[in-house]
Amino acid sequence: MNYNELKPEKIFSYFKQLSDIPRGSGNEEAAAKFVYETALRLGHEAVVDDANNVLVTAKATPGYEDHPAVMLQGHLDMVCEANRDTVHDFFNDPIRLILDGDILRADGTTLGADNGVAVALMLSVLDSDIPHPALECLFTTDEENGLTGMRAFDASGLRSRLMINLDSAGEGIATVSCAGGVRCHMDMPAGERTAVPVDWKVLDFSVSGLFGGHSGEDIHLGRIGAISTAARILHAASKASALRICSIEGGSRDNAIPRECFVTLAVSDADAFTAAVRETEAKIRGELVEDDENMNVKIVVRSADTCVSEEKTTALISLLRSLPHGVHGMSRTVEDLVETSSNLAVIRPSGSGWEIVVTPRSSVESRLDDMQERLECAGALVGAKVWHVNRYPGWDYTVGSPLQQLYLNCYKELFGAEAKVCGIHAGLECGLLKGKLPDMDMISIGPDIRNLHSPDETMSVSSYVRLWDLLCLMLRKA
């Protein structure tokens, strides 16, 4: 990237510096150190807690000493997804940024604009002379893996009761509510493995080329998941040929719609199996949205020595086929907002067989309870152990708060257009912080970012610049 062409230079320079630091969820120590040392270098107070959350405090600029303190907030970590043909070590390699006109993207990986934009914006504010009240800038960790940094954060000492979260995606839209969610884990035993039956063929079967995306913000777009699609095809094919699974693996991130699923299996009748696969594939292609038109269903002959029983194979395919994936209910109070959904996110080997991860979301707590119970029942039918982790609350919609009005007024003053406020189906740290500080007035804003949590993630450069201008005006008028 040529930063000499991008203004204001600071927001892009800090974004590039952060992109050079590996910061996948759970691996944010170096990013936290960068923020901490930068804040001290700029003359601000900063502390790092045991979860590597960084809180930076900046004094009010002259004339703003009596204004209420404002909190800026975002997370340090990013989702680490790469195309299968991209060689990238997320623990050591920097994100390779590509500037294409107004679009910033990465070379075959997630960009990390979610939520690198927040980190760069906050550091730029701290490194500027724009007028502002006293600031508390909170950089949290492990947001993408269950909001665990915010869970651990001690908010009791915060002065601010106005918070601008910078973890949204969409210019001219402020988020004022979000869904709650949970991660459901299943451990299904595979039983004793046996030799592949004589005269059976071993095949590699895969579903790939799907678009994927954010399992909350993109779930309403009709994109299919690779694991549920593979299960659908295998269930149909099992009626044409006996099957035994040798191995299966799909998805990589709990909060991303899975783009790929790979299965090695033994079949009694390869021709009948292949014909059934192609028949079901054709049906699915007739249902696809445009985003998934590059779906690739592949069958390749290979070799393997052992497989699980037909009984366990049938049980696993039946479980995957029955697990909920997609939208399961729309909001009854907010137009066009998803209320409840579920994402069949990951299947991978475990010590006893297979671990499956499903991520339900809902803005109604009782519906989230219901989804958990459904998953427990499905697991019980096949002898799978089921447990739930990292449940987080939603953030209730509040109409017309002072901070919402400040945002709407500033947006119109700058751009001459009406902005809007809305709820989203994704999870945000706002819900957890609201539970700690119920009197906090908060909104979430961000630039135009597309295809979050996938290697197709992009950010509009001009939109990012306008967000900077908007944030500066909001701080001057707060």
C-alpha positions in Angstrom: 0.0 0.0 0.0 1.1 3.5 -0.7 0.2 5.6 2.3 1.4 8.8 0.7 -1.8 8.8 -1.3 -4.2 8.2 1.6 -5.3 11.0 3.9 -5.6 11.4 6.8 -2.3 9.4 6.8 -2.5 8.4 10.5 -5.6 6.2 10.4 -4.1 4.2 7.5 -0.6 4.1 9.0 -1.9 2.7 12.3 -4.1 0.2 10.4 -1.0 -1.0 8.5 1.1 -1.2 11.7 -1.6 -3.3 13.3 -1.9 -5.5 10.2 1.8 -6.4 10.5 1.1 -7.9 14.0 -0.4 -11.4 14.1 -3.5 -11.1 16.2 -5.9 -14.0 15.8 -8.2 -14.5 18.7 -6.3 -15.7 21.8 -3.0 -14.4 20.3 -3.3 -10.7 21.0 -0.4 -10.2 23.4 1.8 -8.5 20.8 -1.1 -6.2 19.6 -1.9 -5.3 23.2 1.8 -4.4 23.8 1.8 -2.3 20.6 -1.3 -0.3 21.8 0.1 0.1 25.3 3.5 1.3 24.3 2.0 3.6 21.7 -0.3 5.2 24.3 2.6 5.7 26.7 4.7 7.2 23.9 1.9 9.7 23.2 1.8 10.7 26.9 -1.4 9.0 28.0 -2.1 6.7 30.9 -2.5 3.0 30.0 -3.1 -0.2 31.9 -3.2 -3.8 30.7 -5.2 -6.4 32.6 -4.8 -10.1 33.0 -6.8 -10.7 29.8 -4.6 -8.4 27.8 -7.3 -5.8 27.6 -5.8 -2.3 27.3 -7.5 0.8 28.8 -6.0 4.1 27.7 -7.1 7.3 29.5 -6.7 10.7 27.8 -7.3 14.0 29.5 -9.9 16.4 28.1 -8.5 19.1 25.7 -8.7 22.7 26.9 -12.3 23.9 27.1 -13.7 20.4 27.4 -12.9 19.7 31.0 -16.5 20.0 32.2 -17.9 17.8 29.4 -18.9 14.2 30.3 -16.3 11.6 29.6 -16.6 9.5 26.5 -15.6 5.9 26.0 -14.3 4.6 22.6 -14.2 0.8 22.3 -13.2 -1.9 19.9 -11.4 -5.3 19.9 -7.8 -6.2 19.1 -8.4 -9.7 17.6 -9.4 -10.7 14.1 -10.9 -13.8 12.5 -8.2 -15.8 10.7 -9.6 -17.3 7.5 -7.6 -18.1 4.3 -8.4 -19.5 1.0 -7.3 -23.1 0.7 -4.6 -22.3 -1.9 -3.2 -19.4 0.2 -0.1 -20.0 2.2 -0.3 -17.9 5.3 0.8 -18.4 8.9 -1.5 -16.4 11.1 0.9 -16.8 14.1 3.8 -15.2 12.3 2.9 -13.6 9.0 1.6 -10.0 8.5 -1.6 -9.5 6.7 -0.7 -8.6 3.1 -2.8 -5.6 2.2 -3.9 -4.7 -1.3 -5.3 -1.3 -2.3 -7.5 -1.5 -5.4 -9.0 1.9 -6.0 -11.3 2.6 -3.2 -11.2 -1.0 -1.9 -8.8 -2.3 0.7 -8.5 -6.1 0.9 -6.0 -8.8 1.8 -4.1 -11.3 -0.3 -6.1 -14.5 0.1 -7.0 -14.0 3.8 -9.3 -12.0 6.0 -8.5 -8.3 6.1 -8.9 -7.7 9.8 -10.9 -4.5 9.3 -13.1 -6.3 11.8 -11.9 -4.7 14.1 -8.6 -3.2 13.1 -10.5 -0.1 12.0 -11.4 0.6 15.7 -7.9 0.2 16.9 -6.5 2.5 14.3 -9.2 5.1 14.8 -8.7 5.2 18.6 -4.9 5.4 18.3 -5.3 8.2 15.7 -7.6 10.2 18.1 -5.0 9.7 20.9 -2.3 10.9 18.5 -4.1 14.1 17.4 -5.0 17.5 18.6 -8.8 17.3 17.9 -11.0 18.8 20.7 -12.5 16.1 22.9 -13.8 15.4 26.4 -11.9 13.1 28.7 -11.5 9.8 26.9 -11.4 6.2 28.0 -10.3 4.0 25.0 -10.8 0.3 25.7 -9.1 -2.3 23.4 -10.5 -5.7 24.3 -9.3 -9.2 23.4 -10.8 -12.5 22.2 -14.0 -10.9 21.0 -14.3 -13.2 18.1 -14.0 -16.3 20.3 -16.7 -15.6 22.8 -16.2 -12.0 23.9 -14.0 -13.3 26.7 -11.9 -10.2 27.0 -14.9 -8.0 27.8 -16.2 -10.7 30.1 -13.0 -10.4 32.2 -12.8 -6.6 32.1 -13.4 -4.8 35.4 -15.6 -1.9 34.4 -16.2 -0.6 38.0 -13.6 2.2 37.6 -14.9 3.7 34.4 -16.0 7.3 34.4 -17.7 7.3 31.0 -21.4 6.9 30.6 -21.3 7.6 26.8 -19.7 4.9 24.7 -19.0 4.8 20.9 -18.3 1.2 19.9 -16.4 1.0 16.6 -17.2 -2.6 15.6 -20.1 -2.2 13.2 -20.0 -2.4 9.4 -22.1 0.0 7.4 -21.8 3.7 6.7 -24.7 5.8 7.8 -26.1 3.2 10.1 -25.6 3.1 13.8 -26.2 -0.1 15.7 -28.3 0.3 18.8 -29.1 -3.4 19.7 -27.7 -6.8 19.0 -28.4 -10.5 19.5 -27.1 -12.7 22.2 -25.6 -16.1 21.5 -23.8 -19.2 22.7 -21.4 -21.8 21.4 -22.7 -25.4 21.5 -20.1 -28.2 21.4 -20.9 -31.8 20.7 -18.5 -34.7 21.2 -19.8 -37.8 19.3 -18.0 -41.1 19.8 -17.0 -42.9 16.6 -16.7 -46.3 18.1 -14.2 -48.9 17.1 -12.6 -48.5 13.7 -12.4 -51.6 11.4 -10.7 -52.4 8.1 -12.4 -51.1 4.9 -14.5 -53.9 3.6 -13.0 -55.9 0.7 -14.2 -54.7 -2.8 -15.4 -51.3 -1.4 -13.9 -48.2 -2.9 -12.5 -45.3 -0.9 -13.4 -41.8 -2.1 -12.6 -38.3 -1.2 -15.8 -36.3 -1.2 -15.8 -32.5 -0.7 -18.0 -29.4 -0.8 -16.0 -26.2 -1.4 -16.1 -22.9 -3.2 -19.0 -21.5 -1.0 -19.0 -17.8 -0.1 -19.2 -18.2 3.7 -19.3 -15.0 5.7 -20.3 -13.8 9.2 -22.6 -16.2 10.9 -24.7 -13.4 12.3 -24.6 -10.4 9.9 -24.7 -12.6 6.8 -27.0 -15.4 7.9 -30.1 -13.8 6.3 -28.5 -13.7 2.8 -29.3 -17.3 2.0 -25.8 -18.6 1.7 -25.5 -22.3 2.4 -23.1 -23.9 4.8 -20.6 -26.6 3.6 -21.2 -29.0 6.5 -25.0 -29.0 6.3 -24.8 -29.3 2.5 -22.3 -32.2 2.7 -24.6 -34.0 5.1 -27.6 -33.4 2.8 -25.8 -34.9 -0.1 -24.4 -37.9 1.9 -27.8 -38.6 3.4 -29.3 -38.9 -0.1 -26.3 -40.9 -1.4 -26.6 -43.4 1.5 -29.9 -44.6 0.0 -28.1 -45.6 -3.2 -24.9 -47.2 -1.6 -23.8 -48.4 1.8 -21.3 -45.9 3.3 -18.6 -45.9 6.0 -16.8 -42.7 7.0 -13.1 -42.8 7.3 -12.6 -39.1 8.2 -14.5 -35.8 8.0 -13.6 -32.2 8.7 -15.3 -28.9 7.8 -15.3 -25.3 8.8 -12.7 -23.6 10.9 -14.3 -20.7 12.9 -17.3 -20.8 15.2 -18.6 -17.5 14.0 -18.1 -18.0 10.2 -20.5 -19.8 7.8 -18.3 -22.8 6.7 -17.1 -22.6 3.2 -15.6 -26.1 2.9 -16.2 -29.7 4.1 -13.9 -32.7 3.3 -15.0 -36.3 3.8 -13.1 -39.5 3.1 -15.4 -42.5 3.0 -15.7 -46.1 1.8 -18.7 -47.0 -0.5 -20.1 -50.3 -1.5 -21.2 -49.1 -5.0 -19.1 -46.1 -6.3 -21.2 -45.7 -9.4 -24.5 -45.5 -7.5 -23.0 -43.2 -4.9 -21.6 -40.8 -7.6 -24.9 -40.8 -9.4 -26.8 -40.0 -6.2 -24.4 -37.2 -5.3 -24.7 -35.6 -8.7 -28.5 -35.8 -8.6 -28.7 -34.1 -5.2 -26.0 -31.6 -6.2 -28.2 -30.5 -9.2 -31.2 -30.0 -6.9 -29.0 -27.8 -4.6 -27.7 -25.8 -7.5 -31.2 -24.8 -8.3 -31.6 -23.4 -4.9 -28.4 -21.4 -4.6 -28.1 -17.7 -4.2 -25.7 -16.0 -6.6 -23.0 -15.7 -3.9 -22.6 -19.5 -3.8 -22.6 -20.2 -7.5 -19.0 -21.3 -7.4 -19.9 -24.3 -5.2 -17.7 -27.3 -6.1 -18.7 -30.8 -5.3 -15.8 -33.1 -5.9 -15.3 -36.9 -5.8 -11.8 -38.4 -6.1 -10.7 -42.1 -5.7 -8.1 -42.6 -3.0 -7.0 -45.2 -0.5 -7.6 -45.6 3.3 -7.2 -48.5 5.7 -9.9 -48.1 8.3 -13.3 -46.7 8.7 -16.1 -46.5 11.3 -19.1 -48.7 11.3 -22.2 -48.2 9.1 -24.2 -47.6 12.2 -21.9 -44.8 13.4 -21.8 -43.4 9.9 -25.5 -43.3 9.7 -25.8 -41.7 13.1 -23.3 -38.9 12.3 -24.9 -38.1 8.9 -28.3 -38.1 10.6 -27.1 -35.8 13.3 -25.5 -33.3 10.9 -28.6 -33.5 8.7 -30.9 -32.6 11.6 -28.8 -29.8 13.3 -30.4 -26.4 12.7 -28.6 -24.1 10.2 -29.8 -20.7 8.9 -32.6 -18.3 9.9 -35.1 -19.7 12.3 -37.2 -16.6 13.1 -37.6 -13.0 12.3 -38.1 -10.2 14.8 -41.7 -9.4 15.6 -40.8 -5.8 16.6 -38.1 -4.7 14.2 -38.8 -4.9 10.5 -36.4 -7.2 8.5 -34.3 -8.1 11.5 -33.4 -11.8 12.1 -34.5 -12.8 15.6 -33.1 -16.3 15.9 -30.6 -18.3 13.8 -28.1 -21.2 14.0 -24.8 -21.9 12.3 -23.5 -25.4 11.9 -20.0 -24.1 12.0 -17.3 -26.8 12.5 -16.7 -30.5 12.5 -13.3 -31.9 13.4 -11.7 -35.0 14.8 -11.7 -35.4 18.6 -10.2 -37.9 20.9 -13.2 -40.2 20.8 -14.6 -39.4 17.4 -15.8 -36.0 16.2 -16.3 -32.6 17.7 -19.1 -30.5 16.3 -19.7 -26.8 17.0 -23.0 -25.0 16.5 -23.5 -21.3 17.2 -27.1 -20.3 17.8 -28.0 -16.6 18.2 -31.2 -14.8 19.3 -32.4 -11.5 20.5 -34.9 -13.3 22.7 -33.4 -15.2 25.6 -36.1 -17.8 25.7 -35.6 -18.6 22.0 -31.9 -19.1 22.7 -32.8 -21.4 25.6 -35.0 -23.3 23.1 -32.1 -23.7 20.6 -29.8 -25.0 23.3 -32.4 -27.6 24.3 -32.9 -28.7 20.7 -29.2 -29.2 20.3 -29.1 -31.2 23.5 -31.9 -33.4 22.3 -30.3 -34.0 18.9 -27.1 -35.0 20.6 -28.8 -37.3 23.0 -30.3 -39.3 20.2 -26.8 -40.4 18.9 -25.0 -40.6 22.2 -23.1 -37.3 21.9 -22.0 -35.3 24.9 -23.3 -31.8 24.6 -22.1 -28.7 26.4 -22.5 -24.9 26.0 -19.8 -22.2 26.4 -19.5 -18.4 26.3 -23.1 -17.5 26.3 -23.5 -13.8 26.0 -26.5 -11.5 26.4 -28.1 -9.3 23.7 -28.3 -5.6 23.9 -31.9 -4.2 24.1 -33.1 -1.5 21.7 -33.5 1.9 23.3 -35.3 4.5 21.2 -33.9 8.1 20.9 -31.0 8.2 23.4 -28.9 11.4 23.6 -25.9 9.6 21.9 -28.1 8.4 19.1 -29.3 11.9 18.5 -25.8 13.3 18.6 -24.8 10.7 15.9 -27.8 11.6 13.7 -27.2 15.3 14.0 -23.5 15.1 13.2 -24.0 12.8 10.3 -26.5 15.2 8.7 -24.3 18.2 9.4 -21.3 16.5 7.7 -22.9 14.8 4.8 -26.2 16.4 4.3 -28.0 13.1 4.5 -30.2 11.3 7.0 -28.5 8.5 8.9 -30.5 5.8 10.7 -30.2 3.5 13.7 -31.0 -0.2 13.7 -30.5 -3.5 15.4 -28.3 -6.3 14.1 -28.3 -10.0 14.5 -24.6 -10.3 15.2 -23.2 -10.2 18.7 -21.4 -7.1 20.1 -19.5 -6.5 23.3 -22.0 -3.7 24.0 -24.4 -6.3 25.5 -21.8 -7.5 28.1 -20.7 -3.9 29.0 -24.4 -2.9 29.3 -24.8 -5.6 31.9 -21.9 -4.2 33.9 -23.0 -0.6 33.5 -26.7 -0.4 32.9 -26.8 3.4 32.7 -24.2 3.5 29.8 -25.6 5.2 26.7 -24.0 3.5 23.7 -24.0 3.2 19.9 -21.9 1.2 17.5 -20.7 2.6 14.2 -18.3 1.6 11.4 -17.3 2.1 7.8 -18.5 0.0 4.8 -17.0 -3.4 5.3 -18.1 -6.4 3.2 -17.9 -10.1 3.6 -16.6 -10.1 7.2 -15.0 -13.4 8.5 -14.1 -14.5 5.0 -11.1 -14.1 2.7 -13.3 -11.8 0.6 -13.4 -9.2 3.3 -13.1 -5.7 1.9 -13.3 -2.1 3.3 -14.1 1.1 1.5 -11.3 3.6 2.0 -13.4 6.6 1.4 -16.0 5.3 3.9 -13.3 4.9 6.5 -12.2 8.5 6.0 -15.7 9.7 6.4 -16.0 7.7 9.6 -12.9 9.5 10.9 -14.5 12.8 10.1 -17.7 11.8 11.8 -16.0 10.5 14.9 -14.0 13.8 15.2 -17.2 15.9 15.0 -19.0 13.7 17.5 -16.2 14.2 20.0 -16.1 17.9 19.4 -19.8 18.1 20.1 -20.1 15.6 22.9 
